[in-house]
């Protein structure tokens, strides 16, 4: 056999044992005629002692880093112990060794503080995966996978595979398409999710389904996106919203307990979409810290009405506020002593194209109860004090105020809140806060197309008491400027997202399961009857054969792993990720294919723009 033990399991209690190890050479340290080698495998590192009797053999055939080595020897207690590794109390005195395979010099060092850049490590990913830091990430991913599967198995969910070659029905991100050789001129699509298949499984009577499944979207990439990603995809029959929330709140708590050793006893907080937008400026708020938004003036729709606050800032002849659609503020704790240089730096930060604001107004709430602001010319101390009180600011805090168009300004104040939370240490990687966000709008208005689009997807059911609004109203918008007054703007979806530390990690809904309501949904989205039959006739037909009430959720598996592992990027938790251009630099993919394959697929390449 190649080995009797791994490089991570020997302990002081094994002293005296004759063992065989196999692994990769991590480091080599020569001390005269004695050589120490650290041997590494997936499980850990063991120090090897090559005595004087092996010196000639080592000199004749020198070992190098990443050589694959088999050794036989005796376990002994180390005199200079290493408390930083589990095997640090022992070493193996080598009697014989064999080089199983040599290695050329690696392009970067295979250790935690590697000298390899990102592109180089991705090109040689099979070497990067040997590093302990990367190995920890892959092990964490496996642990999350195993914990989820065990929980779902215990809850009577069945793992059922669904196809990867399906029909293209684009209505969100672009599909990846696959040409069919046997059906010339026709294409499969890779699924963006198994959505319709899991609904069909509910129709088939498999009342609890799950899959840890690959999904594909042809979209621009960033740290938390990949063209292929993994979901924990789940669906249940004969359920209402609370059934789903309780079931999958339990799953996440189980994952935290199994993977991180963290027991979450309290119920996960629930928050409506409107409250999230009103208080935090986005629908995935980080609730590890407060710093809620104060709406000094807003046109944001809340509780089905257009809000029109503004008494605190009106009639001051300050056009920046007077002419703005919205004015919003946050009170940042403990930074009233910020210097002019620091406030100027933050002003430049909000002016960046990614944020898009024209400037930043501040109010310093001094410890002695006085107020100083960048708009003292327009607002006296009594008005500043009233604004501070409204923003829940305390002595020592500083208030930041942004003004402008509703959507852009609300997004900007949300980003500023997160930035200040990061700078002040409120967003700790080892602190986790879960949240359910509920009651999303069913539709959102697309000004470019002057029509309603599905906020989630077209299979999401309206809240039960909003179904009549949808059925009895014409979705056509006569005046684009008045879309907020249209009844469809008030329809709420029976949908829910789970948020972890300001990241959406899961989302789902109760589904439409009646054909007439599904057809009404398609019509509201501007689909003709012919188009809906062409794209989704199979689903509409299935709904006529006793479809049960059902709903589900899908968790972003890669993103969940990244957050649990304290990383900003999901790429760190994918064995073979793509880069920011969607390329696999190790395989050099995507790549061209030869003319014979193109002819077989009935495809002609347009060389002028390199598109089919």
N, C-alpha and C positions, 0 to 999 in steps of 0.2 A: 504494500500500500504506500501511497505517496506521503501520508501523514497519519500520526496517531492522535494528535492534538492540533488545535488552532493556535495562532500566535497571540490570542487574547485570553486563554483560559488557565494557564499554568500559575500556581500559587506556591507559597512557602511549604504548604502541606504536601506538595508533589516532590519535594527534595529527595534525591536518590533514584528517581524513576528514570528508566531508559526510554527515551521518546524519539519520535521522528516528526519534524516540522517541514513545511513547504510554504514558500511565499516570495515576496519581492525584497530585494536589498534596499533599505531606506538610507542608511548612512554607514560609512566605513571609517573606523578610527584606529590608526596603527600606533602602538607604543613599543618600539623596538621590535622584538620577535613575537610580540603578542598583538593580536588584532581583535577588536570588538566590532561586531556588525549588528545593527538593528534590523531584524527581519519583520516584514509587515504583511498582513493579509487583511481581509475584510473585518476581522474580529479584534485586531489590535496589533501590538508590537512586542516582540520578545528580544532581549539582548542575548547575543551569541558570543561565546568566548572561544577563539581559535588560539590554542596554545602553541608553544615553540615547535612541537612535533609536526604541526601543519604548516609551518612558516615556508619551507621550501616549496610545498605544493602551491601555496598561495602566490609565491613569487613567480613560479613558472606559469601559472594561469591566473593573473590578477582578476579579482572580481570588480564589478562596476555597479553603479546605481541602476536600479530596476532590473538587474539580472534576476531570473527566476531560479531559486535555489532550494534544494532539498538537503536537510542536515539530519544527522543522527547524533545523539549525545545524551548526557546525564544532567538532570536538573539539580542545581545547587543554589544555596542562599547567597545573595549578593552581599558583599561587604559595604559597598557604597550604594545604598538603596535609592530608588527614584520614586518619590511619593506622588508624582504627577501622572503615573500610568498604573493600571491595575496589576500589571505583571512586574512592577518595579522592585519587588522583594527578591526576585530570582533572576538567574541567568542559566543558559544551557552551555555546558562545556562540551565542545564538539569533538566527536571521535572520527567522523567521516562526513564528507559532503559531496554533492553532485550538482553541477550546473545543468539545470533542465532546459534553459534557454538564455541566450545572451541578449543584451539590449544596447542599442546605440545610445549616445548621450541624449537624454530627453531635451526637448526645446525649451522647457522651463522646469523649475524645481518642483518636485511632487511633495509639497508640504503646505501647511496652512498659510504661511506668509510667502506665497509663491511670487516669483518675479515675472510671471506670465500675464500679459494683458488679456482683456476679454476676447478679442478676436483670435488671438493665438490659442487660448485655452479652448475656444469653441471649435477651432480647426482640429485640435487634438483632444477632443472631448473624452475619448476613451482613456486618456491619461489623466485628464482633469478629474474624472470620476474616481480615480484612486485616492485623491486628496481627502483627508479626514473631514474637512468642513463640508465638502460636497456629499461625502458618504453619509454624514449626519442628516443632511436634508433628504436624501433618498430614503433613509431609514425612517425618518419622520413621516414621509409620504406613505410609505407602506403601513406604518402604524395607524395613520388616519383611515386608510383604506380598510384595514382589518377591523378596526373598531366600528366603523360604519356598517360593514357587512355583518358583523356579529350581532349588532343591535337590531338590524332589519330582519335578520334571520329569526331572532327570538320573537319578533313581532309578526311573524308569519308572512313576511314579504317574500316574493319569489323573484329570483334573478332571471330575467328573460331577455335574450339578445334580440336586437332589431336590425334591419338591413342598413348597410352603408351606401348602397347604390339605389337611389330613389329618384323620384320625379322632382324637377326643379319647380318650386313655387315661390319665387323671390318676392318678399314684401318687407324686408328690413335690410340686413347686411347682404352683400352679394354672395351668391352660391359659388362654390368650386364645382366645376362641371367636368364630367368624364365622358369622352366620346365612346360610342358603341360600335365596335367593328361589325357585329352581326346585324345591326340596324343602322345602315349608312345614313349619315346626316342627322342622327338623333343622339341625344346625350342623357346620361344620368347626372344627378347632382349628389354631392356628399351632404349628409344631413347637418343642418345648423343645430338641430336637437331632435330627439325622437318624439316630438310632441304629438303628432297625429297617430303614431304607432301605439304610444302608451294609452291614448284614448280608445283606440280600437281594441286594445287588450282589455280595457274595462268593459267594453261592449261584449267581449268574448267571455266575460265572467271571471277573469283573473283579478280578483278584487284588491290585491296588494302586490304591486310590481315595483321592482327597482333595477337599476343598472348603473354600474360605474363605467361610463361610456365616453368614447371620443366624439367630439362635435367639431364642425368645420365652418369657418366664416372667412370669406375673402375680404378683409377690412384692414385699414391702416393699423399699424402695431404701436404699442407703447409698453411700459413696464409690466402692466397687468393684462396684456393681451398676447395671444399667439394665434396663428391661423388654424392650428389644431389644439384643442384644449379638452379637458375632462370634466364631466359633470357627475355628481351623484343624483341620478334622475329617478324620481319616485312618483307614484300615482296610487290613489285609493278610491274605491267605490263606496257609495252609501255614507258619505261624510259631509259635514258642514265645516265652515271655516275653523271653528274652535277645535274640531277633531284633528285637523291638519296641524294647527299651531302647537297643540299639546304633544302630538306624536313626534314632531321634528325638533321641537324644543328639547324633548327627551333625548333625541339622537345626538344633538350638539353637546348637551351636558355629558352624555356618555363618552363622547370623543374627548372632551376636555379632561374627564376623569382618567381615561385610559392612556391618553397620549401625554398629557401635561401634569397629571396628578393633582388637578385642580377640581375641587368639588363646588359646584354652583348649586346652592340650595334654594335661593330666592327665585321667584317667578320672573321670567324675562319681561322687561317693561314693554308696554305697547303704546304706540303713538300714531295718531292719524297723519296722513300725508300733509294735510293743511297745517297742522301744528308744527310738523317738521320744517316745512317751508317758511312758516311765519317766524319761528323761533331760532332756526339755524340756517335758513337760506338754501337748504338742499334737502333731498329726500333720503339721504343716508348719513344722518348726523353722527358725529363723534361725541358721545355723551360722557366721556371720561372726565370732562370738565364743563363748567357752566358757560359763562360768557355768551348769554343769549342775545339775540338781535333785538334792538328797540326800534320799532317802526315809527319814525317821527312823521312820516308822510308816505302813504302807499296806495297803490291801486290794485293791490293783490287781492284775489278772490279768496275770501275766508267765510266759512259757514254759509256758502251759497250767495254771498253778497260782496260787492266791490267795496273795499275798505277806503275810507277817506279821512284819516287822521291828519293832523298838521297844525293844530292850534299852537303848539310850542314854538314853531319856527316861522309861521306865517307873519306877514306885515312887518318885516324887518328890512325891506328893500335890498335883500341879498339875493340877487338873481339866480345864483347857483342853486339855492334851495327853492326859491319861488317858482322857477320854471321847470324844475325837475319833476318827473313822473313819480319818483320815489326818493325818500331820504331815510337812510338806515344807519344805526349806530351800534357799536359794541363798547362795553366798559371793560378795559383790560386791567386786571388787578396789579397793584404795586409798582407801576412804572411811571408815576407822575413826575419823577425826577429825570426822565429821559431828556437828553440834551437836544439842542436844535439840530445837531448833526444826525442824531438818531431818528428824529421825526422826519428830517429831509430824506434820509435813506428809505424810510417806509413810504414816503410820498413817491419816490422814484419807483419803489417796488410795485405800488398799485398802478403806476403808469405803464408798466410793461405791457407789451401786446397781449400776453397770456391773460392779463387781468383787465386791461382796457379802460381804466378810469382816467379822468382828466386831472384829478388831484385828491387831496386828503385833508379834511378839517379835523382839528384836535381840540379837546378841552382838557386841561390839567386840573385835577381835583386835589389841591394841596392838603397836606395833613392838618393845616390850621383852619380849614374850612373855606379858604378863598379859591377863586377860579380864574384861570388864565387860558385864553384860547387864541387860535389863529384867526378868529372872526370877532375879536373884541370890538371892532369898529361898528359892527351891526348888532351885536347882542350884549346887553349889559349883564352885570353879575346876577341879577335876579332871574333873567331868562336862562343863563347858563346853569344856575342852580336848579331850575325847574327841569331842564333837559337832563342834568345829572341824576336827579331823583327819578325821572321817568326811565332812565337807562339802568337804574339800580347800581349806580356808581357809589363807591365809598371813598372817604379821604385816603389819598395815596394812589388812587386809580387814574387812568387816563382814558378818555372817551375818543374813539375814532369814528368819524362820520363820512359816509360816501353818499353821493347824490347822482341821479341820472335816470336812464331808462330802466324800467322795472326789472326785466329779466337779467340784464347785464349787471346792474348794481347789486341785485340780490346774490347773484353768483359771486361777485367780487367781494362782498362783505363776508360771505361764507369762506372764501379762500383766505381772506385776511384773518378771520377768526382762527382757522386751522394753522396758519403761519405763526400767529402769536402764541397759540397753544404749543406749537413745536419749539419755538424759541424759549419759552418760559418753562419747558420741561413737563408740561401737563399731559403729553401724549407718550406715555411710557410704554415701551415694547413689551414689558413683562406684566402689564395690566390689561385686562380684557373686559370689555363691556358690550353685552349683547342687547339688541333692540329689535322689536317687531315694528315695522311701519305698515299701516293699514289704510284702506279706503282711498286708494289712488283714483284719479280720474280715469274713466274708461277710455275716453278719447282725448286727443290733443289736436289742436288746430294747426294745419300746415299752411302758412301764408303763401308759400310759393305755388301750391296747387289749389288754394282756396277750397280745401275740403278737410274733413275729419280723417285722422289716422288713428290706428289702435296704439294706445300707450304701451301696452305689453305685447299682446298678439291677438289675432282675431277670434280666438277660441275662449277668451276670458269672459266669464258671465258678469252681467251687471249685478249690483246689490239687489236682492229680491224686491225691495220696495221702489227700485228705480226702473224695473223692467217695463212698466207701463209708459214711462216717459219716453223710452226708446222706441217702443212699438207705435206710439200714437203721435210721433212728431216727425216732420220731414227734415232730413239731415242737411238739406241744401242751405247754404249761407247766402242770403241776399246781399248783405253788406259786410264786406270783410272786416271793416273797422269795428263792427258791432258783435263780433263772434262771442264775446264773453256773456252777452245777453241771450244767446241761443240756449234753449233747454238742454242741448247735449253737453254744454260746458259744466252742467251740474250733475251729470250722471257719474256715479261712483262705481268702480270695479270691485268685484268680490275677490280682491287680490291682496297680496301681502309680500313683503320683502323682509328677510332677516339681515340685520346690519351688525357688523362686528368692528368696533374701533373706527367707525367712519367709512367702512367698506361694505358694499353689498356683497354678501357671501351666498345668498340664496333668494330665490324669488319664485312665486307660484300663484295659483288662483284656483277658485272653483270654476269648473268649465261649463260652457254651454253644452247641453246634451239633448236638446230638442231641435228637430230640423227647422221648424218655422222660425225660431229665435236665431238660429245660426244663419239662416238666409237673410233675416233682417239685419244682422250684424254685417254681413258681407255687403248688403245694399248701402248701409250707412257709410261704409268705407269706399263707396264709389264703384263697387264691382257690379257688373251686369250679371244677369242670371246665367248667361252663357259662360262668362268668365269664371264664375264661382263653380259651375258644374265642371268646367274643364280642369280647374285646379284642384277642387275638393269634392268632386262628385262621389268619390269612394266614401268619404266621411259622412256626407249628407245622407247617402244611401244607408250607411250603417246605423245612423240615428233612427231609422224607421223600423229597426228590428229590436226594440226593447233596450235602448241604451240606458244604463242606470245613472243616477246622479253621481258625479265624481269630481275629484280635484287632486292637485298634486303640487309638487315643488321640485326645483332643481338647484342643487348647491354647486357653486364654482369650486370644484375640488382643488385645483391648482392654487387659487387665491386663498382658500382656507388654509392650505398647507403653508403658504408663504407667511400669512399673518401669525400662525402658531409658531413658525420658525423665526419670527422677528425680522423678516426681509421685506423690502419694498417691491421686489420683482418675483413674479411667478417662475421666471426662467431658472432661478436657483433651485427649483424643486421639480424640474422636468429633466429626465435623463438626457434626452437629446433635443434641446430646444432650437428654434429658429432665431435668427438675429432680427434686428429692427426693420430689415428690408424683407423679412419673410424667407430668408435663405438659410439653408443648412450648409454652412461653410465646410463642414467635415466631408459631406457627400458631394458638395458642389451642386446642390439641387435648389430650385428647378434647373433643368438643363434641356438642351435641344434633343430631338429624337431624329433618327435617320429617315431618309426619303421613303424607304420601304414601309416603315411603320405609318408614315403620313398617308401613303397611298392606300394601305389596308384600312385606315380609318376614314378615308374619303375626305381628307383635310388638305387644303392648299394654304401654305404659309405666305402671308403678305409681308415680304421682306422689307418694304419701305417703312413699316412701323412695327414690325415684329409682333403682329397680332394675327390671330386666326381670321 
